[in-house]
Amino acid sequence: MKRPIRLMAGLLSAMLFTGCAHGGEAAVSACDSLGKMQLQNGEVLSVDRVRGGFHLDWRSMLLGIPGFSLPPSCRVELRLRPSPQSNVHALVWMPESGWNGRYQGIGNGGFAGSIDTLSLTVALSRGYAVSATDTGHEANDKDGRWALNNPELIKDYGNRAIHETAVAAKAAIKAYYGRAPNYSYFSSGSNGGRQGLMEAQRHPEDYDGILAGCPAADGTALITNMAWVQQQMLIRNPDGWIPPKKLPAVTAATLAACDAIDGLKDGLIDDPRRCPFQPESLRCKGEDRKDCLSDGQIQTLKAIRSGAGGPSGRLLGYDPGNEDGDMWREWFVGDQPRDSIFYTYALEFNRNLIHSDPAWALENFDVTRDLAVADRGILGQEYNATNPDLSRFVARGGKLIMYHGWNDPALPARKTIQYYESVQGRLGADAVQGFARLYLVPGLEHCFGGPGPNSFGQLPGGGSGEPGSDINAALTDWVEKGIAPGAIVAAKHKGEFKPLLAPPQARPQRTRPLCPYPQVARWTGKGSSDEAANFVCTEAKS
């Protein structure tokens, strides 16, 4: 079904992407001159001046996001070679008129391997000069074969390509406009959130403000945990795989035990760490049914909730509350055994980026040994964004906002809490308040979606532009005006993320304030619990 949708979107784009270019010969000359731009670690592959108009992207259609009105722009394609083996492709798009004086860098999910042109389009429509990169290889975001015996490509993927792209993009921006950007921002989630943290840690001069959503910061621990969970489910427990038909019963039992703990029964668990639900309560008594679990399935669920632990406490578990969601099924169990995203990533990372062994199998996995191997190797050195010392980022006035969904089935929210608290431990809690914020989002899955209010300006095209409800706008105000963010209102819409002909309703079904950690939102007991105005941010109960 994907191919017809892409073809239709392409036809619509060709029909709707119209308009007249503005700027005259000077704009043409400025853009064309970039073809001769000299780069220290790369070259210009092409320069195109693209006329403005209305643009419709097939991915934005699938997300229910309307099309975009784009200005005429100068678009530069680069090839960057920080090492002889490197082959980093990057795009830099710059509005011909109406530039807001800002530069925005875009990140990548998964294994990267492609350039996020939707996010480029959104940023361009809002007046940004913007860049993105494939991080040095072409592949889908779940294919790691490009990395096999290629340590320099792993370095590019781990952190080098994002930095080199920022340097080259700023050079192009200065050459085109005759001046450097006033402010530089990075905004992305998942692996892109990890990339943002890596920039703050290793290249603090690149960006003034960084939004790091649902970050895969401790990469080797996350991959090790994925492998361990799959091993428990598929190998250690012969009947451990949980079929999707049983997941609604798990969610129902979890909510029955934990939903009301926060004082409001609303289908959400505000802090799953306080949830006392025991999987044994679902043990089948007699025949196997869709509303109960076998002993092996109980052990699987307990493994998911606990994580492998590990000697340093890095292998944390996944929090309960939305097991019947599509993402939970896709990430943990799949539609059949060995069909999940966890299983795919466990194999691809271990075979290609850790052990350099295409025959590596989950049956041979040892959690302690393999985590140590991963940490010592190139992946641990170049991929893990866990350094709590952000003093150089702070010294130049940088601002960092992180967010994470409590119902994230890909990356545990507690890992982001762990990193945030490590920064507090290194720099002091009061100092961290001066430059960093963490928002935990009840009912948010992996960066978007989920049963709770899950839209707060974190997605391409999804922001209101108001700091009180748009996390990117809140970051901008903090960097440029010194206004530190407080609560940010998230919204839940009917029809969100539905394809093509089911756009979301303008009026949200529910709104809820997201409070800066460690505060949580509490209903006042008056007015509708579906309206953010009836909540206050308060200290979390222990």
N, C-alpha and C positions, 0 to 999 in steps of 0.2 A: 504493500500500500504506500510505502514512502516515496517510491519513484514517481507515480502519477502526481502526488502532491507537489513534489519538487518541480516537475515539468509545468504544472499549472501555475505555480508561484512564479516560475521564470517567465511565462507568458504574460502574467499580470504585471510583473516588474517591468518588462519591456514596454508594455502599453502605458504604464503609469509614470515611469521615470522620465518625465519631460520637463521642459523649462528652458529658459534663456540664460546663457552665461552672462556674467557681469564682471566688470573690472578692466576690460579692454586690454590693449597691448601690453601694458605694464605687468598685469597679472600673468599673462602668457609668458612673458620674458622671465619673470621671477621664478615661475614653475619650471620652465625649460632649463634654466641655468642650473637647477639642482642635479641634472644629469652629469654635470662635471664636478660635482662635489667630491672632495677627497676625504676618505675615512681611514682612520688609523688601522682598524681591524676589519675592513670590509670594502664593499663596492656598491655602487648604485646599479641596479639591474634595469630599472625602467622608471620613467616619469610620465604621468598622465594627468591632464587637466580635464576634469569631469564636470559637465554642466549640472546645474542644480535642478530640483524638482521634487515631485512626490515619489517616494520609494516604498515598496511593499516587499518585505522579506518573508519567505515561507516559514521560517522558524518563529518569527513574531506572530504570524497568523496562527500557528499551532498553540502559542501561549495566549492567544486572545488579545494581543497588543496591536493597536492600530498602526497604520503606516507612518512614515516619517517625511517631513518636509526638509529636504537637504539643500544647503547652500552650494554654489559652485565650489569645487575643491581641487587642490593639488595633491596627488597621491603618488607616493614614492615607494618603490619596492627595493629592498636592500638584501644583500647577502653578506653576513658577518662571519668572520673567520678568526675567532680568538685563539684557535690552535690550528695546525695544519690539517687536522682531521675534521674540523668543524664545518658545518654547512647550515648556518642559522639563517632562515628566511624571516624577514620582518616587513611589515607595512606601516607607513606613516601617512596619515590623512590629515590635511590642513584646510580649514575653510578659507576660501578666497576673500570673503568679507564677513564681518560680524564675529571675528575671533574674540573670545572672551578673555584672552590673555592667559589661559590655563592650558596645561598639558596633562593628559591622562594616559597612564599605562594600563593595559588590559592583560589579565593572566589567562591560565589554561587549566582545564580539569584533567583528571586522570593522567595518562601518559602523554598528554598534549598531542603533538603530531599534526596539528592544523591551526589555522588562524581564525579567531572568533570575529568574523566580519559583522555579525549582528551587533555586538557591543561596540565595534568601531562605528557602525552606522548611527547608533543611538548617541554616542558621544559627539560625533560630527554634527548631528542635528541640533545639539545643544550648545554649539559654538566652541567645542574643545578642539585643539590639535591633539591627535590621539595615535597611539601605536599599539601593535600586538605582534607576537612572534609565534612560530611553530616550535620553538626551543631547540631546533637543530635536527629535526627528523620529520619524515612524513609517515604517518600511521594512524590507525584509529586509536581512541583513547584507552583501549583495553588490550593493546598489542605491544608487548615489550621486546619483540625480537630484534628491533633496531639496536638495542643496547648490548647484545651478546658480544663479549670481548671488545667492547668499545668504550673504554673508560673516559675518553675525552668527550664523547657524546653524552655520557652520564653526567659529567661536570656541566655541560651546557644545559641539559635538562634540569639538573639540580638547582642551579642558581646563576650560572654565567650568562646564559642567553638573555634572561630578563634584564640583567644589568647592562649588557652590551647594547641591547635594544634601546634602553633609556638614554644611554650616552649618545648613540647615533641619532635617535629621534630628536633630542635637544639640539644637536648640531644642525639637523635639517630645518627645524623650526627657526633657529636663529638665522640661518642662511636665507630662508624664505621671507620672513617678516622683518629681518634686520635687527631683531632683538630677541633676547631669551624670554621664555615664559615667565610671568610674574609668580606663578605658583604651579607646583607639579604634584599630581595625585596618582595613586595606584588603587584600583578597586577590583576585587575578585574574590572568588570563594573556592573551597575545597583545596585541590592542589594549588589553585590560584591564591587562596588565603595563605598557604604555606609560602608561596613565592613572595607575597607581601611581607610576611614576617622575616623572610631571608633578606629582603631589601633593607628592612629596618636594622637588622643585625649586622650585615656585612657591607652594605652599600648605603649608609644613611644619608649620603649626599644626593641620592637620586630623587627622593620624593619628600615633599613637605607634609603630606597627609597620606595615610595608608588605611584603607578599609580591608580588613582580613576576615572574611567570613568563613565559618565552619572549617578552620584550617587544619590541614593534614600535617601538623608541625613535626611531630615525632614519628617520622615516616617509617623507620625500621621497626619501631614498637608496634605501629598500627598494622603493618604487613605481617609481622610475626603473630599478632593476635588473630588476624584473619585466618592464617594458616592453622593456628591452634584450634579455633572454633570449628573449622571445617573438619579437622582431624577428629575432634571429639564426636562430631555428628555423623561422619561417614565411615570412620574406621574403628574408633574405640567402642562405639555403641552400634551394634549391627542393625538395630531398629531405631536409630537416633534421628533419621531424617524426618522432619515435620512437614507433612503435605500442606499446601495452602488452604485446603478446606478446613483445617483445624485452627487456623490463626484467628478467626473471629471469636472463638471460644476463649482463647488466651487473652485477647483484648478485653472481652466482657468481664472475665474473672478479675483481671488486673484493675480495671476501673471500679468494679464493685468493692474491691478491697482498699483502693487508694484515692479515688477521685475526690472524696469529701474531706480528706485530711487538711486541705488548705482552707476549709470553711465554706467552700462553694462547689456544689455538684454541677459541673458544666461540661463533662466529657474530656477534661484536661487534667493532667497532673502537674501542678506548678513546679514542684521539686521532686522528681522521681527518686532522689536519694533517700527520701523519707518513706518510700513505699514498702510496706512489710509483706507484700504478697508472696506466698510460697507456692511454687509450681506443683508440689506434691498434692495440693488440693484438687488438681485436675486428673489425678491418677484414675485410669479406667478400672472399673469394677466389673470384671467379666469381659464381654465382647468389646472389640475395638470400635469406637464410634467417633464421629467428627467433633463431638463436644468433650472429648477426654484425651489424655495423653498416656502413651505406654511408658514403662520405666526408662527406656532408652531416650524417648523424646523429652521426658522430664530432665534427664541429665543434660541433654542438649540445651534446653532452655536455661538451666542453671549455669551452664558454661557461658552462654551468651551474656547472661546478667552479671556474672562474676568476672569474666575475663581470666586470662591465665595468671595474672598477678605478677609473677616474676620477682627476682631478688630485690629489684629497686622500685617495685610498685608501679612500673610504667605500663603494664599490660592491663588496662582498666576495662571493666565491663560496659555493656550497652544498657541504656535505661529503658524501663518499661512504659507501655501506654498506648502504642499504636501498631500492634503486631499484625493487624489485618490490613494495614496500608499497603499500597502497591510497592512502595520503595522497600519496606521491610521484607516482603516476599522476594523481590528481585535481588536484594543484597545478601540476605542470609540463606534462603533455602532454594530459590528458583522454582520452576514448575516441575522439576524432577531432580533427583540426586545429581550432584556435580554440574549443576546448571546455574549456579548463583554467581553474582559478581564477586563475592568473597572468594569463591573457589578459583575463578579466573585470575584475579589479582594475585592470589597466593601463589599460583603456578607461574605466572608471567614474571613477577618480581623475583621469585627465588631462582627460577631457571636462568634469567637473563641479566639481572642487575645485582644478584647476591652471590650465587654459586657458579655462574657461568657454565651451567650444565643443562643442556636441552632435555636430558633424560631425568632430571630431578623429579621425584614423585612425593606426594603428600605422605605416603606410607613411611618414608624415611625421615620425616620431619622430627626434630627434637627441639623443643621450645627454648631451652637454656642455651644449647650449643648454637643453634641457628641464629638466635638474636645476637649472640656474641660475634658470630661471623659477620652478620650484617653491619653491626656497629663498627667493627674494625675495618671493613671494606670501603670501597669508593662511595657506596650509597650512604653509609653513615656519615662520611666526611663531607659529602657535597649536597645531601638531600635533607638531612635533619635540621630543622629551623628551631632549635631549642635553647639557644644561648640566651640567658636572662639578662645579660648585660647590654642594655640599650642606651648606655650613657652617651655615646656619640650621637645617636639619633636625638636624644633629649637636648644635648648641647647646641644643636643647630635649630632647635625649636620645633622639631617634628611632633606630629600628633598621630596617635594610633587608636583606631576603634576596631574591636573584634566583636563578632556575634556568633552564637551557636544555638541550634535548635535542640531542645531536650528530647525530641523524638527522632533525632538523626540516627538512621540505621547504618550509616557508612563510617562515621567517625564519632567516637564518644564525646559528648559535651564535656564530660569531666576531664578529658585531656586538655581542653582549652582552659578550663579553670586551673588545672595543674600548672600550665605554662604561665598564666596570668599571675598566679600566686608566687611562682618562682621569680618573676620580675619584681614583685613586691618584696620578696625576701632579699633580693640583691640590692635594690635601690631604695627600699623603704615605701611603705604604703602611702604616706603623705606625698612623697615625690611622684609616685605613679599617678596619683589623682591629677597631677598637673599636666599629664600628657597622654594618658591612656584610659580607655573605657572598655568594659566587657558587658555585653547584653546577652542574657540567656532567654530563649524564646520558647515558652510552653506551646506544645502542639506544632512546632516547626520541624519538618523532616530535613533532608540533606540540602541545605541552603534555600530551598523553596518548598512549597506544598505542605500538606499535613492538615490535621483537623482543627488546628487553632488559627488565630489571626497571624497570617504568615507573610503579609505584604507590608513592607516598611521602607521601600525605596532601594532595596538591595539588588533588584534585578534590572537588566537593561529595559528601559522604557517604562519602568514601574513606579517611578518616584513622582511625588507631588511637587518637589522643589522647595517645600517648606521644611525647615529644620525640625519642627515638632513631629513630623510624620515621615520624613525622608532621611535615612541615615547618612546618605552621601552628602545631602545638603547640610546636615548637622556637622559633618566633618569639615566642610568648606567654611562654615561660620566659625568653627573653632580655630582653624588655621588662619583665616584672614581677618577675623574680627575679635578673636580672643574670647568668644562666647562658648564656654564649656557646655557640652550636651548634658541634659537631664533626661527625663523620661521621653521616649519616642513612641508615638502611637502606631500600633500595627493594626491591620484590617484584614478581615475575612470576607471574601466575596463569593456569592453564589455563581457557579459557572466558571470559576477561575481555572486557568490552565486547560481549558477545553478547546478542541480543534475547530478552526475555521468559522463555522456558523453559530458558535455558542459563546460570544464574547461575555466577559464578566459584567455583572450589573454594576452601575455606577455607585449605588448606595450599598455600603457594606452590611453584611448580616451581623457582624460583631466587630467591635474594636476593643483594644486592650493596651494599656501602657506597658512598654518594655522598660524596666527599671535598671539603672546601672548596678552591676554586681558589687556588693552582695545583697542589695535591696531586692525585694520582690513586690509585685502588685497585690494589694489586698482590697477586696470589695468592701465598701463602707457599710453595706447592709441596707442602703437606701437607693432607690432608682433601679433601672434595669442593669442587670449584670452583663448585658451585651454592649454597654456603652462605657468607653474609657473614662469619661468624666466622673463616673461613680466609683473609681478606684484611686487608691493612694499608694505611693511607694513607701515601703517601711522595711525595717530590718527583718531579715528572715529568722524564723523560729528554729532553734537547734533541735 
